């Protein structure tokens, strides 16, 4: 779990960078089996005008470019917020076997809160999920962002 916390701290750096563009502060990393970061991403919907520019999707795209392959087996995705349905679909499509996330998303989460697509037995690929890593820090960043907008 300590390794996950160190990596989540790195993902939080990505999330904080979202504050410069007005994007919801979510950051993600894809880690190879040797511990190398092969993909980084942050929410960039506001920055790019792309509705699919979620942190997880950005990190997965970066990792696929680095590896030259769409299948990201033997990797771990670290993300500061529970993935939504779109991101869960991307995780499943990329065959990522492990997901670690910080804060729960009680409105749109698809890794155990609202839905649990990542572990749905009806699907051909299931993911090992580790929730709540640095949950307080991840949730506080999001709360601060949304309270400033109200």
N, C-alpha and C positions, 0 to 999 in steps of 0.2 A: 504493500500500500504506500510506503514511503516513496518508491519510484514513481507511482502514479501522482502523488502530491507534487513532486518536483516538476513533472511534466505539465500538471495542471497549472502550476505557477507560470510556466512558459505560455500556455494557452491564454491565461489572464492578461499577459502582456499584449497579445494579439487583440484581445477583447477591448482593452483600454484604448488601443489605437483607433477603434471605431468612433470614439467620442469626437475626434477631429472632423469626421464627415457627417455626424448626426445619425449614424447607423446604430441600431440596437447593439450594445456591446457584448458580442459573442465571439469567441476565438476558438480555433481548432488546430490540432496537429495530427499528422499521420506519422507513426513511428514504425520503422522497419524492425525486424526481429533482432538485429544487432544493436538496436538502441538509437540508430541514426534518425533524425528528423528528415523525412523525405517529402513532406508536404505541410505547408502552413496556410491558414486561411482565417479570414475574419468576415463578418457581415459587411457586404458592400452594396446592398440594394440601393441605398440613397446615393452612394458615390458613383455607381455605374448605371443606375436606372434599370438594372436587371433583376426581375423578381426571383430568379433562381440563385442569386449570389449570396447564399447563406454560407456561414463559416465552414460547415462540414463539406459542402459541395466544392467550395474553393480549395480546401485542403486536399480533397480526393482528386480533383483535377490536377493539382500540382504534383501529387504523388504519382499519378498515372503518367504524367509527362516525364518525371524522373526515371521511373522504372521502364517506360516504354510499353506498358501493358495495362489493360483495364482491370485485370484481376489482381487485387491487392491482398492476396492470402499472405499469411505470416506478417501481418501488420496489426497495429492497434490504433484506433482513433481516440483521441482525447479531445473533449469539447466542454466548454464551460456551462452549457445549457442542454438539458435533455433534447435530443433530436426530435424534430417535427416529422410528420408523415412523409413529406417529400425527401427529407434528409435520410430518414430510415430506409426509404426505397433506394436511394443512392448507395447507402452502406451495404444493403443486401445485394444490389447489382454488382458492386465492386468486390463482393465476397470477403469483406473485412470481418475477421473472426472475433475481435474484441473491441468493445466500446466502453470508454470510461467517461462519465459526465459529472459535472458539478451540481448545478441547481436543477431542481425539478421544474417542469413547465406544466402547471396544472390546467392550462387552457388549450395547449396544442401538443403536448408531449406524446411521443409514439414509442417510448421505451419503458413503459410501465405505469405512467400516470393516467392519461386519457385512453391511450391504446398501448398495445405491446406488440408492435409489428416485428421488432427484432427477434422475438422469441416465439413467434406464432408457429405452432406445429403444422399448420396447413401449408406453410411455405417450404420450399426446398432447402433453404439455408437459414440457420439460426445463429445468433450472436451471443457470446458471453458478455453480460452487461455488469458493470461496476458503477453503481450510482452514488451520488453524494460525496464525491471527493472534493474537498475544499468547498463544500456546498455553501457555507456561510459567506465566504468571500465572493463567490460567484453570484449568489443571490443579492448581496449588498450592492454590487456594481450595477446590477439590473434595476434594483429598487431606486437607487440614486438617479439613474438615467430617467426612469419614468416619473419620478416625483418632480424632477426639474422640468418636465414637459407639461405638468398639470397646472 
